[in-house]
Amino acid sequence: MEQFVIDQIKYGLKLLPSNLAKSYLVKNQNEATREMRRRGFIRGVCHPNEDFAQLTEANIGWIRIDVPFPYSADGSLSLHYTGFKEKCARFAAHGVKVMAVTPYPQDYLDYGADVRTDEGCTEIRKIARFLAQDLKPCVGGLQITNEMGIPRFTLPFTMDEAAKFIGIQLEEIYPIREELLVGFNCAGPAADLCVRMKPYASYMDYVGVDIYVGCFDSYGGFLWMFDALLRYLWGYFRKPVLLQEFGYIGEGKPKTKRQKTELLQSYGANSEADAEAHIEAFVDRLPKKLGEHTKYLAKNDPARYADILFRSDLKNHLYRELPKVTKIPGIEHTPEGQAKFFETLLPHLYSLPFVCGAFIYCYSDSDRCYICGQSDCPTETRWGLVTCGGAPKPAYYAVKKAFGRIRWMDAVSDRP
């Protein structure tokens, strides 16, 4: 047996010492978790193309995509929104359900709806009700916005304001949802968000979480971390837990010191210390999108540029690398390692009776990193089950097999 498997089993045994623990969880499911599992485990992917044959061949039953803000400045329905509805209808016609992610706070602010005012709250509730009623025929679920707590999604709201932004929409939608699933997601078990969302738990069908073990920052992780985070949310909310984003980067490796020095020199610095000494000029010489993102995260304060660029996960974008420790032991960031990740984890997720589904991030590789704009930045370009051109990768076949087994088990077994 491979060493990584032995390691994961050891950690798993520490977390779940006997079958009694799993039995306890099954016996202590509430009606909400039982009902969600009766509907069938959600087998999903994020941001797919429209190769419906390829999707259904992989036993994918759900997709997860963003809802454009519904209104233009004059109050009419936007073409982006009506196009989104048409797209959802095409997926529905091929038997694929849609988890629709409602717009971000900035979209509402641009429209003049601010959760920090009474008038804004009224407008946000009105828009939430419209989205639920209008999309009900063509989508299967709503996730209220995305990853509050991540600055680029949350600003300018505080965490209290972000929770209120989510909560009032849940309050408005829940009573009229019918078969529509509604909930929210957190970027990991962000205690600050989860504590603030607890008062709204009665308005959720599920609580969602995004987990990216071994992929971000300069540290690794273990598969047992999924158990720990998912159990935390189940125990805290007592709601079905939906893994709304997870995945594993399929390509990427560390850079050598020499390679890093050469890259810094291409931007006019001989070392990080040299770059920090002339940080504004250095940032101005970076690729346009990377420089803009650095300034955005630093709130245009040059005194913060160096910390943002050299002492946060943006450093991996600068060097276009995945550090040596940024992985799960025994699972390399290769196409084969990515496949191994899914074939190991997906069956285990299904075995957890309080987990109602999982959305893989994402269906296709990207030609450029959406954060730094560079084509050879592994952090946001090699997540896909298929290549940019649509060719299946080893991970596609691993997911096809795992989802196929889950689909069969849902069909023939008594659900918890």
C-alpha positions as CSV (number, residue, x, y, z in Angstrom):
1,M,0.0,0.0,0.0
2,E,1.3,3.5,-0.9
3,Q,2.6,5.5,2.0
4,F,0.1,8.3,1.4
5,V,-2.8,5.9,1.9
6,I,-1.3,4.6,5.1
7,D,-0.9,8.2,6.3
8,Q,-4.5,9.2,5.5
9,I,-5.8,6.0,7.2
10,K,-3.9,6.8,10.3
11,Y,-5.2,10.3,10.4
12,G,-8.7,9.1,9.7
13,L,-8.6,6.6,12.5
14,K,-7.6,9.3,14.9
15,L,-10.6,11.4,13.8
16,L,-13.1,8.5,13.6
17,P,-11.8,5.8,16.0
18,S,-14.6,3.2,15.3
19,N,-17.8,2.5,13.4
20,L,-19.6,3.6,16.5
21,A,-18.9,7.2,15.7
22,K,-20.4,6.8,12.2
23,S,-23.4,4.9,13.6
24,Y,-23.9,7.8,16.1
25,L,-23.9,10.3,13.2
26,V,-26.5,8.2,11.3
27,K,-28.8,7.9,14.3
28,N,-28.5,11.6,15.0
29,Q,-29.3,12.8,11.6
30,N,-32.2,15.1,11.7
31,E,-35.1,15.2,9.2
32,A,-33.3,17.9,7.1
33,T,-30.3,15.7,6.4
34,R,-32.4,12.6,5.8
35,E,-34.6,14.5,3.3
36,M,-31.5,15.9,1.4
37,R,-30.0,12.4,1.1
38,R,-33.3,11.0,-0.1
39,R,-33.2,13.5,-3.0
40,G,-29.9,11.9,-4.0
41,F,-26.3,13.0,-3.5
42,I,-25.5,16.2,-5.5
43,R,-22.9,15.3,-8.1
44,G,-21.8,18.6,-9.4
45,V,-19.1,20.7,-11.2
46,C,-18.5,24.4,-11.3
47,H,-18.4,26.5,-14.5
48,P,-18.9,23.8,-17.2
49,N,-19.0,24.2,-21.0
50,E,-22.0,23.1,-22.9
51,D,-20.7,19.7,-24.1
52,F,-23.8,18.0,-22.7
53,A,-22.8,14.6,-23.9
54,Q,-19.4,14.8,-22.2
55,L,-21.0,16.1,-19.0
56,T,-23.6,13.4,-18.7
57,E,-21.1,10.7,-19.7
58,A,-19.2,11.7,-16.5
59,N,-22.4,11.2,-14.4
60,I,-22.6,14.9,-13.6
61,G,-26.1,15.8,-12.5
62,W,-25.6,19.4,-11.3
63,I,-23.6,22.5,-12.4
64,R,-22.8,25.6,-10.4
65,I,-22.7,29.0,-12.2
66,D,-23.1,32.7,-11.3
67,V,-26.2,34.7,-11.8
68,P,-25.6,38.1,-13.5
69,F,-27.3,41.0,-11.8
70,P,-30.8,41.0,-13.2
71,Y,-31.3,44.7,-13.9
72,S,-29.8,47.3,-16.1
73,A,-29.3,50.9,-14.8
74,D,-32.8,51.8,-16.2
75,G,-34.5,49.0,-14.2
76,S,-35.1,46.7,-17.2
77,L,-33.9,43.1,-17.3
78,S,-30.4,42.9,-18.5
79,L,-29.4,40.9,-21.6
80,H,-26.8,39.1,-19.5
81,Y,-29.5,37.9,-17.1
82,T,-32.0,36.8,-19.8
83,G,-29.1,35.0,-21.5
84,F,-28.3,33.3,-18.2
85,K,-31.9,32.0,-18.0
86,E,-31.7,30.6,-21.5
87,K,-28.5,28.8,-20.6
88,C,-30.1,27.3,-17.5
89,A,-33.0,26.1,-19.6
90,R,-30.5,24.3,-22.0
91,F,-28.9,22.5,-19.1
92,A,-32.4,21.6,-17.7
93,A,-33.4,20.2,-21.1
94,H,-30.4,17.8,-20.9
95,G,-31.3,16.7,-17.3
96,V,-28.7,18.7,-15.5
97,K,-29.7,20.9,-12.6
98,V,-28.3,24.3,-11.8
99,M,-27.0,25.7,-8.5
100,A,-27.2,29.4,-9.2
101,V,-24.9,31.7,-7.2
102,T,-26.6,35.1,-6.7
103,P,-24.7,38.3,-7.4
104,Y,-22.1,39.9,-5.2
105,P,-22.5,42.9,-2.9
106,Q,-20.8,45.3,-5.3
107,D,-23.4,44.6,-8.0
108,Y,-26.1,45.7,-5.6
109,L,-24.2,48.8,-4.6
110,D,-23.7,49.7,-8.2
111,Y,-27.5,49.5,-8.6
112,G,-28.0,51.7,-5.5
113,A,-29.1,48.9,-3.1
114,D,-27.0,49.1,0.1
115,V,-27.6,46.7,3.0
116,R,-26.5,49.5,5.3
117,T,-29.7,51.4,4.7
118,D,-33.3,50.5,5.3
119,E,-34.2,51.4,1.8
120,G,-31.3,49.2,0.5
121,C,-32.5,46.3,2.6
122,T,-36.0,46.6,1.1
123,E,-34.6,46.6,-2.4
124,I,-32.3,43.6,-1.7
125,R,-35.2,41.6,-0.4
126,K,-37.3,42.6,-3.4
127,I,-34.5,41.4,-5.8
128,A,-34.1,38.2,-3.9
129,R,-37.8,37.4,-4.2
130,F,-37.7,38.2,-7.9
131,L,-34.7,35.9,-8.5
132,A,-36.3,33.0,-6.6
133,Q,-39.6,33.2,-8.4
134,D,-38.2,33.9,-11.8
135,L,-35.5,31.2,-11.7
136,K,-37.5,28.5,-10.0
137,P,-38.6,26.9,-13.3
138,C,-35.0,26.5,-14.6
139,V,-32.7,26.1,-11.6
140,G,-32.5,23.6,-8.7
141,G,-30.9,25.7,-6.0
142,L,-29.7,29.1,-5.0
143,Q,-26.4,29.9,-3.2
144,I,-26.7,33.4,-1.8
145,T,-23.6,35.2,-3.0
146,N,-20.2,33.7,-2.6
147,E,-17.4,33.4,-0.1
148,M,-18.1,36.4,2.1
149,G,-14.8,37.0,4.0
150,I,-12.6,36.9,0.9
151,P,-11.8,40.6,0.5
152,R,-12.3,40.7,-3.3
153,F,-15.8,39.4,-2.9
154,T,-16.8,41.1,0.3
155,L,-15.5,44.7,0.2
156,P,-16.6,47.2,1.1
157,F,-18.9,45.3,3.5
158,T,-17.8,44.3,7.0
159,M,-18.5,40.7,8.1
160,D,-21.6,41.9,10.0
161,E,-22.9,43.6,6.9
162,A,-22.0,40.6,4.7
163,A,-23.9,38.3,7.0
164,K,-26.9,40.6,7.0
165,F,-26.7,40.8,3.2
166,I,-27.0,37.0,3.0
167,G,-29.4,36.6,5.9
168,I,-32.2,38.9,4.7
169,Q,-32.1,37.2,1.3
170,L,-32.5,33.8,2.9
171,E,-35.4,35.2,5.0
172,E,-37.1,36.4,1.9
173,I,-36.6,33.3,-0.2
174,Y,-37.1,30.4,2.2
175,P,-40.9,30.7,2.6
176,I,-41.5,30.7,-1.1
177,R,-38.8,28.3,-2.3
178,E,-40.9,25.2,-2.8
179,E,-38.5,22.6,-4.3
180,L,-35.7,25.1,-4.6
181,L,-32.7,24.5,-2.4
182,V,-31.3,27.6,-0.7
183,G,-28.2,28.2,1.4
184,F,-24.9,30.0,1.6
185,N,-21.2,29.1,1.6
186,C,-18.2,30.1,3.6
187,A,-14.6,30.0,2.5
188,G,-13.6,27.3,4.9
189,P,-15.3,27.2,8.3
190,A,-14.8,30.9,8.7
191,A,-15.9,31.3,12.3
192,D,-16.6,35.0,12.0
193,L,-19.1,34.4,9.2
194,C,-20.6,31.2,10.6
195,V,-21.2,32.8,14.0
196,R,-23.0,35.6,12.3
197,M,-25.0,33.3,10.2
198,K,-26.2,31.0,13.0
199,P,-29.3,33.2,13.7
200,Y,-30.4,32.6,10.1
201,A,-30.1,28.8,10.3
202,S,-33.8,28.2,10.1
203,Y,-33.9,29.8,6.7
204,M,-31.3,27.4,5.1
205,D,-31.8,24.0,3.4
206,Y,-28.0,23.5,3.6
207,V,-24.8,25.2,4.7
208,G,-22.1,25.2,2.1
209,V,-18.3,25.3,2.4
210,D,-15.4,25.7,0.0
211,I,-12.3,23.6,0.9
212,Y,-9.0,23.6,-1.0
213,V,-6.6,21.5,1.0
214,G,-3.0,21.5,-0.3
215,C,-3.6,24.1,-3.0
216,F,-3.2,27.6,-1.6
217,D,-0.7,29.5,0.5
218,S,2.6,28.0,1.4
219,Y,1.4,25.0,3.5
220,G,0.0,21.6,2.7
221,G,-2.8,19.5,4.3
222,F,-4.3,16.1,4.7
223,L,-7.4,14.5,3.5
224,W,-8.7,14.2,7.1
225,M,-9.0,18.0,7.1
226,F,-12.2,17.6,4.9
227,D,-13.7,15.4,7.7
228,A,-12.8,18.0,10.4
229,L,-14.2,21.0,8.5
230,L,-17.4,19.2,7.4
231,R,-18.1,17.8,10.8
232,Y,-17.6,21.2,12.4
233,L,-20.3,22.7,10.1
234,W,-22.7,19.8,10.7
235,G,-22.2,20.0,14.4
236,Y,-22.6,23.8,14.5
237,F,-25.6,24.3,12.2
238,R,-27.2,20.9,12.3
239,K,-28.0,21.4,8.6
240,P,-27.0,19.2,5.6
241,V,-23.5,20.2,4.5
242,L,-22.8,20.9,0.8
243,L,-19.3,21.0,-0.4
244,Q,-19.8,23.9,-2.8
245,E,-16.3,24.1,-4.1
246,F,-13.4,21.8,-3.8
247,G,-10.7,20.5,-6.1
248,Y,-7.0,19.9,-6.6
249,I,-4.6,21.7,-9.0
250,G,-3.6,19.4,-11.7
251,E,-0.2,20.9,-12.6
252,G,2.4,23.1,-10.8
253,K,5.7,22.9,-9.1
254,P,8.1,25.0,-7.1
255,K,10.6,27.4,-8.7
256,T,14.3,27.3,-7.9
257,K,16.0,30.3,-6.3
258,R,17.7,31.1,-9.5
259,Q,14.5,31.1,-11.4
260,K,12.9,33.4,-8.8
261,T,15.9,35.8,-9.0
262,E,15.6,35.9,-12.8
263,L,12.0,36.7,-12.5
264,L,12.5,39.5,-10.1
265,Q,15.3,40.8,-12.3
266,S,12.8,40.9,-15.2
267,Y,10.8,43.4,-13.1
268,G,13.9,45.5,-12.3
269,A,14.9,44.1,-8.8
270,N,17.8,41.8,-7.8
271,S,16.1,40.4,-4.7
272,E,12.9,40.7,-2.7
273,A,14.7,43.2,-0.4
274,D,15.7,45.3,-3.4
275,A,12.0,45.2,-4.6
276,E,10.8,46.3,-1.2
277,A,13.2,49.2,-1.2
278,H,11.6,50.5,-4.4
279,I,8.2,48.8,-4.0
280,E,6.0,51.3,-5.9
281,A,8.2,51.2,-9.0
282,F,8.4,47.4,-8.7
283,V,4.6,47.0,-8.5
284,D,4.2,49.3,-11.5
285,R,6.5,47.0,-13.6
286,L,4.5,43.9,-12.8
287,P,2.0,42.4,-15.3
288,K,-0.9,44.7,-15.4
289,K,-3.5,42.6,-13.7
290,L,-1.1,41.4,-10.9
291,G,-0.1,45.0,-10.2
292,E,-3.7,46.1,-10.1
293,H,-4.7,43.3,-7.8
294,T,-1.8,44.1,-5.4
295,K,-2.9,47.7,-5.2
296,Y,-6.6,46.6,-4.7
297,L,-5.7,44.3,-1.8
298,A,-3.5,46.9,-0.3
299,K,-6.3,49.5,-0.7
300,N,-3.8,51.6,-2.7
301,D,-1.5,52.0,0.4
302,P,2.1,51.6,-0.8
303,A,3.2,50.8,2.7
304,R,1.2,47.5,2.4
305,Y,2.4,46.5,-1.1
306,A,5.3,44.4,0.1
307,D,3.3,42.4,2.7
308,I,0.6,41.7,0.1
309,L,3.1,40.7,-2.6
310,F,5.7,38.8,-0.6
311,R,3.9,37.6,2.6
312,S,0.5,36.4,1.4
313,D,-0.6,33.8,-1.1
314,L,-0.2,36.4,-3.9
315,K,3.5,35.5,-3.7
316,N,2.6,32.3,-5.6
317,H,1.1,34.4,-8.3
318,L,4.2,36.5,-8.5
319,Y,6.5,33.5,-8.9
320,R,4.0,31.4,-10.8
321,E,4.7,28.4,-8.7
322,L,3.3,26.0,-6.2
323,P,5.7,25.8,-3.3
324,K,7.1,22.4,-2.3
325,V,4.9,22.1,0.8
326,T,1.7,23.2,-0.9
327,K,0.2,19.7,-1.5
328,I,-1.4,16.7,0.2
329,P,1.3,14.2,1.1
330,G,1.5,11.6,-1.6
331,I,-0.7,13.4,-4.1
332,E,1.4,15.5,-6.5
333,H,0.1,18.4,-8.5
334,T,0.1,16.4,-11.7
335,P,-2.8,15.1,-13.9
336,E,-2.4,11.7,-12.3
337,G,-2.2,13.2,-8.8
338,Q,-5.4,15.2,-9.5
339,A,-7.2,12.0,-10.5
340,K,-5.9,10.2,-7.4
341,F,-7.4,13.0,-5.2
342,F,-10.9,12.5,-6.6
343,E,-10.9,8.7,-6.7
344,T,-9.8,8.8,-3.0
345,L,-12.0,11.5,-1.7
346,L,-15.3,11.3,-3.5
347,P,-16.4,7.8,-2.1
348,H,-15.5,9.0,1.4
349,L,-17.6,12.1,1.0
350,Y,-20.6,10.0,0.1
351,S,-20.1,7.8,3.2
352,L,-20.6,10.8,5.5
353,P,-24.4,10.8,6.1
354,F,-24.6,14.6,6.7
355,V,-22.9,15.5,3.5
356,C,-25.5,16.1,0.8
357,G,-23.3,16.7,-2.2
358,A,-20.1,18.1,-3.8
359,F,-19.3,20.5,-6.6
360,I,-15.9,20.0,-8.1
361,Y,-14.0,23.2,-9.0
362,C,-13.9,23.2,-11.9
363,Y,-14.9,21.5,-15.2
364,S,-12.3,23.1,-17.6
365,D,-8.8,24.4,-17.3
366,S,-8.3,28.2,-17.9
367,D,-6.1,29.9,-20.4
368,R,-5.2,32.6,-17.9
369,C,-5.2,33.1,-14.1
370,Y,-8.2,35.3,-13.3
371,I,-6.3,37.0,-10.4
372,C,-2.9,37.8,-12.0
373,G,-3.7,37.4,-15.7
374,Q,-0.7,35.2,-16.4
375,S,-1.1,32.1,-18.6
376,D,1.5,30.0,-16.8
377,C,0.3,30.7,-13.2
378,P,-0.8,27.2,-11.9
379,T,-2.9,28.6,-9.0
380,E,-5.9,29.4,-11.1
381,T,-5.3,27.7,-14.5
382,R,-5.1,23.9,-14.0
383,W,-8.1,22.9,-11.9
384,G,-10.1,21.4,-14.8
385,L,-11.4,17.9,-15.4
386,V,-10.8,18.7,-19.1
387,T,-8.3,20.9,-20.9
388,C,-9.0,24.3,-22.3
389,G,-9.8,22.6,-25.6
390,G,-12.2,20.1,-23.9
391,A,-10.0,17.0,-24.0
392,P,-10.7,14.8,-20.9
393,K,-7.8,14.6,-18.4
394,P,-7.2,11.6,-16.0
395,A,-9.3,13.4,-13.4
396,Y,-12.3,13.3,-15.8
397,Y,-12.3,9.5,-15.8
398,A,-11.7,9.3,-12.1
399,V,-14.8,11.5,-11.5
400,K,-16.8,9.6,-14.0
401,K,-16.1,6.4,-12.2
402,A,-16.7,7.8,-8.7
403,F,-19.9,9.7,-9.6
404,G,-21.1,6.6,-11.5
405,R,-20.8,4.5,-8.4
406,I,-22.5,7.1,-6.2
407,R,-25.3,7.4,-8.8
408,W,-25.8,3.6,-8.7
409,M,-25.7,3.5,-4.9
410,D,-28.4,6.2,-4.7
411,A,-30.6,4.3,-7.1
412,V,-30.4,0.8,-5.5
413,S,-29.9,1.5,-1.7
414,D,-32.1,2.8,1.0
415,R,-30.9,6.3,1.7
416,P,-30.0,7.3,5.2
